[in-house]
């Protein structure tokens, strides 16, 4: 299962959806596309707005600057991941810190 843990200034994504074999998993592909597109969009607007670290097991994103554009892109990313969770709840879980 993909786990997405969201707090105000940090997002951690880990795991594998296990929907299908590695390389054929549409849930992993969708989650990856959502997250990478969001990171790239934020960095194109402001290279210093976020930092991220990708390891074999997880991706972590730290929000360094809060501004309208960054907040909107993060909000959109989380919203899209939640939509994915609605369709594939056995494969992805989004946890938001309130």
C-alpha positions as CSV (number, residue, x, y, z in Angstrom):
1,X,0.0,0.0,0.0
2,X,1.1,3.5,-0.8
3,X,1.1,5.7,2.4
4,X,0.9,9.5,2.0
5,X,1.4,11.4,5.3
6,X,0.7,15.1,5.0
7,X,1.4,17.8,7.6
8,X,1.6,21.5,7.1
9,X,5.3,21.6,6.1
10,X,6.1,18.0,5.3
11,X,4.8,15.2,3.0
12,X,6.1,11.7,3.1
13,X,5.1,9.1,0.5
14,X,6.2,5.5,0.9
15,X,5.3,2.0,-0.1
16,X,4.0,0.3,-3.2
17,X,0.3,0.0,-4.3
18,X,0.5,-3.7,-5.1
19,X,-2.3,-3.3,-7.6
20,X,-0.2,-5.1,-10.2
21,X,3.3,-6.2,-10.9
22,X,6.1,-3.7,-10.5
23,X,6.3,-1.7,-13.8
24,X,2.6,-2.4,-14.6
25,X,1.0,-0.9,-11.6
26,X,-1.5,1.9,-12.7
27,X,-2.0,3.1,-9.1
28,X,1.7,3.6,-8.6
29,X,2.0,5.2,-12.0
30,X,-0.9,7.6,-11.2
31,X,0.5,8.5,-7.8
32,X,4.0,9.1,-9.2
33,X,2.7,11.3,-12.0
34,X,0.7,13.4,-9.6
35,X,3.6,13.9,-7.2
36,X,6.3,14.5,-9.8
37,X,4.2,16.9,-11.8
38,X,3.4,18.8,-8.6
39,X,7.1,19.0,-7.5
40,X,8.2,20.1,-11.0
41,X,5.5,22.8,-11.1
42,X,6.4,24.2,-7.7
43,X,10.2,24.2,-8.6
44,X,9.5,26.0,-11.9
45,X,7.8,28.8,-10.0
46,X,10.3,29.0,-7.2
47,X,13.4,26.7,-6.8
48,X,13.6,27.5,-3.1
49,X,9.9,26.9,-2.2
50,X,10.4,23.2,-1.4
51,X,13.1,20.6,-1.0
52,X,12.7,16.9,-1.6
53,X,14.5,13.7,-1.1
54,X,14.0,10.5,-3.0
55,X,15.2,7.2,-1.7
56,X,14.5,3.6,-2.7
57,X,11.7,3.4,-0.2
58,X,10.2,6.9,0.1
59,X,9.9,10.4,-1.2
60,X,9.8,13.3,1.3
61,X,8.9,16.9,0.6
62,X,9.6,19.8,2.9
63,X,7.8,23.1,2.3
64,X,10.4,25.8,2.8
65,X,8.4,28.8,1.7
66,X,4.6,29.2,2.0
67,X,3.1,31.3,-0.7
68,X,-0.1,31.2,-2.7
69,X,1.3,29.2,-5.6
70,X,3.1,26.6,-3.6
71,X,0.1,26.2,-1.3
72,X,-2.3,25.8,-4.2
73,X,-0.1,23.2,-5.9
74,X,0.4,21.2,-2.7
75,X,-3.4,21.4,-2.0
76,X,-4.1,20.2,-5.6
77,X,-1.6,17.3,-5.3
78,X,-3.2,16.1,-2.0
79,X,-6.6,16.5,-3.5
80,X,-5.7,14.3,-6.5
81,X,-4.1,11.7,-4.3
82,X,-7.3,11.6,-2.2
83,X,-9.3,11.1,-5.4
84,X,-7.0,8.2,-6.3
85,X,-7.6,6.8,-2.8
86,X,-11.4,7.0,-3.3
87,X,-11.0,4.7,-6.4
88,X,-8.2,2.5,-5.0
89,X,-8.6,2.5,-1.3
90,X,-7.0,-0.9,-0.9
91,X,-3.8,0.4,-2.6
92,X,-3.3,4.0,-1.4
93,X,-4.0,5.8,1.9
94,X,-3.7,9.5,2.5
95,X,-3.3,10.7,6.1
96,X,-3.6,14.4,6.8
97,X,-2.5,15.9,10.1
98,X,-5.1,18.4,11.2
